[in-house]
Amino acid sequence: MIDPHVLSRYPKIPIQERGEKRVTDLLGAAEQLFASLGYEATTMNAIASLAGSSIGSLYQFFPNKESLGNALLLEYMNELSGQIADLKAAFPIAPQVLGQKLIGIVFDYGVEHPACRVLAEVPSVQKTESFGVYSASVQDLLSAFAPSMKAAELSSIALATLLMVRATVQGSRLVDAKTGAMLRHEMQQAIGTYLEERLKIASPVSSKPVNPPRSPKSATLLKPRGRRVHG
């Protein structure tokens, strides 16, 4: 028997178009409030009010704030996974360049979507499904470098790579912009070296040297974005 508390973490999927728009508005409102106020300070009443919806309507689709955070974080990971999948078009590339691109994608996405950074640090927001989607996209990308490697080993390498990327992004927020850029450059080299060794990648002789990433632009509050919720 499925635990009803587990079921309550997931939003009710709307069937009608009107329901889809309502969910889009609710997610957009939550996104703005999480980014501006933080997760703990954001209330369900505030989300419903900003979305122009009743609190009853909000609870109809999202029984608690955690389920709303889960849905939003999963959407972020799907978008990030799409960007990572696009790196396949640049294959083959040097490991150092791959390391730079992975860090750049995640760092830039966090700047553009501050609510994603907030939700990633909230213990009560479930990350198993969203992180699984994210990790699978990196594993699929790395399989292009080592097509004969077993999936289990490739999965471990993808996970280690993602944790290094995450540590880099988190660490760069603890220091000034110049030091953060240097940190990202150093970690890009470390990730590239790790991938080169683990996947037995030979660096292309023609690869151009990688320059440190530019300082990030300041993040701005998000406007609600259109989302499609499948019925």
Secondary structure, DSSP 8 states (H G I E B T S, - for coil): ---HHHHTTS-----SHHHHHHHHHHHHHHHHHHHHH-TTT--HHHHHHHTT--HHHHHHH-SSHHHHHHHHHHHHHHHHHHHHHGGGGG-S--HHHHHHHHHHHHHHHHHH-HHHHHHHT-TTS--HHHHHHHHHHHHHHHHTT-TTS-HHHHHHHHHHHHHHHHHHHHHHTTS-HHHHHHHHHHHHHHHHHHHHHHTT----TT-------------------------
